[in-house]
Amino acid sequence: MKDVKAYAAQAADKPLAPFHIDRREPVSDDVEIKILYCGVCHSDIHTARNEWGGTIYPTVPGHEIVGTVTRVGDQVSRFKVGDTVGVGCFVDSCGHCKSCEDDQEQYCENGHTQTYNSYSQDKKTITQGGYASHIVVKESFVLSVSDRLPLEKVAPLLCAGITTYSPLKHWNIKKGDKLAVLGLGGLGHMAVKLASSMGAEVTVLSRSKSKEKDAVELGAHHFELTTDKDNMARMANSFDFIIDTVSAQHDYNEYLALLHNNGIMILLGVPPTPSEVQAVHLIFGRRSLVGSLVGGIKETQEMLDYCAEHGITSDVEMISIDQINEAYERTLNGDVHYRFVIDMATLN
C-alpha cells in the first residue's frame, strides 16, 4: 500500500482537513495517476455532509480528475508513463450484466463502484477520491485526455460535461431542435455550450436576470426569466426539450407546461425531497419526464474527444486545496463561475 496526502471529511459537521490515505500498489491492469486538477462537484458536498445518507467516514471526495500517468501494470496496453488521463464518477463495475455489456456501466445492475465513498466490487475496500496526490484505477476506467485544451478546464468535463452530453446524445438533440436549459450553474453552462455546438436553438431559463449576459456569451440564443408570470405563459408549448439542472426544490409542473407536444423534460438535478407531478401535464401533449445519469466509459471518451475537437471546456475558478471549505460554502451560495477546480500541486 502507498501512503498519499489527501483532504478528507471525517464527520458531517466537520470541515475537510489534511489526511493521509492508503492507495493500493498497481496490479497488472492498473494505472497509477498523479492528480494535477480535481473539480468540485455539488455531489462532493452532499457526500461530505452526509446529505444523501450512507457516507462512510473518513471520506475523500472528488470525481473530476485529470492527471499524469506515473506507473502502469504489466498488462496495461492503452497508457504509458507520462500520458495525460482522466478519471470520472466511477472506477469499476461488474462487467457482465446487460448494462455493462452495452457500455452503460453507469447503470450497472449489480452496482458500479463510484470514485469515492463506494465499496469495491469485492466489497473489501472503500474508494477514496480525487482530493489527493495520487489515485490508482483499472485501465478500463481511465480516459485519454487531449493536451490541446487547458487541463484545469477539462477536469469538470468528467462529471458536468458527460452529465449533460449523455442526454443530448441519447435523445439525438440536433440542429433545429428548440431546447431550454433550466438553471445556469456547473451543469447548466455545459449544457448550453454543448447543445449550441450541436445546432440546437438554446434558451436559458433562470430566476436571475444577472445570468443573461453569461447565457448569451456561453452560446444561448435566448434568455427568459422564470419569475415573470407573463413570460412563463407566453412560453407555453414552446420547447422540444428541457434540460433541468436544478438541485433545489422546484415545481416540475410549471416547466412541463412549456413543452410542445411529445416534448421531453430531462432531469439532471436531484432535489432533496420528492416532487408532485400532475398527470395532466404529461397526458395532454404526450409529454415525457425522464432522468439521466452520467455516461458510460465509451461515451465519456467520446465526449472528451468531441470537446477537444470543438474547443469546449468548462468555465472554472481555480482554488488551492486549503480553500476547499470556503469553496463549498460559495458553491451553496451560487457564488462560483461556474466550477471550482483544485490545483492539486497546492496539496504539497
Beta strands, then each sheet from edge to edge (+ up, - down):
strand 1: 2-8
strand 2: 17-23
strand 3: 30-39
strand 4: 65-72
strand 5: 84-87
strand 6: 90-92
strand 7: 113-114
strand 8: 134-138
strand 9: 143-144
strand 10: 178-182
strand 11: 201-206
strand 12: 222-225
strand 13: 239-244
strand 14: 259-267
strand 15: 288-291
strand 16: 316-319
strand 17: 339-343
sheet 1: 1+ 2-
sheet 2: 8+ 3- 4+ 5- 9+
sheet 3: 8+ 3- 17+ 16+
sheet 4: 6+ 7-
sheet 5: 12+ 11+ 10+ 13+ 14+ 15+
end
